[in-house]
């Protein structure tokens, strides 16, 4: 698989104001799962987001929702305006 597709996911994370530190691909309950570590550059706080699936199996809209939910659970600040912009951009996707 081309690395270009992974760049799109990283761009979403960065647009939300986070830095993507790394991505771990693990087997969980018999399926492949990606776990992403993101950091808020303003505070240095790090959060772990379990996507529950491999990134490429999720639509961009689903990926966005999982990142937002994971960031909120980790106590990282999320810019609502940027979320709204991305939701609008991805609204035509499944």
Residue pairs with C-beta under 8 A, 6 or more apart in sequence:
1 56
5 56
6 23
6 55
6 56
8 60
9 55
9 60
9 63
10 20
12 60
12 63
12 64
12 67
12 86
13 19
13 20
13 36
13 38
13 67
14 20
15 82
15 86
16 67
16 68
16 71
16 78
16 79
16 82
16 83
16 86
17 40
17 41
17 42
17 77
17 78
17 79
17 82
18 38
18 39
18 40
18 41
18 67
18 71
18 76
19 38
19 39
19 41
20 36
20 37
20 38
21 37
21 38
21 39
21 46
22 36
22 37
23 34
23 35
23 36
23 37
23 55
24 34
24 35
24 36
24 37
25 32
25 33
25 34
25 35
25 54
26 32
26 33
26 35
27 33
31 53
32 53
32 54
33 50
33 51
33 52
33 53
33 54
34 51
34 53
34 54
34 55
35 48
35 49
35 50
35 51
36 48
36 49
36 51
36 67
36 70
37 46
37 47
37 48
37 49
38 46
38 47
38 49
38 67
38 70
38 71
38 74
38 76
39 45
39 46
39 47
40 46
40 47
40 76
40 77
42 77
43 77
45 74
45 75
45 76
46 74
47 70
47 71
47 73
47 74
47 75
47 76
48 70
48 74
49 66
49 67
49 69
49 70
49 71
49 74
50 70
51 58
51 63
51 66
51 70
52 66
55 63
58 66
59 90
59 93
59 94
60 90
60 93
61 87
61 90
61 91
61 93
61 94
64 83
64 86
64 87
64 90
68 78
68 83
71 78
72 78
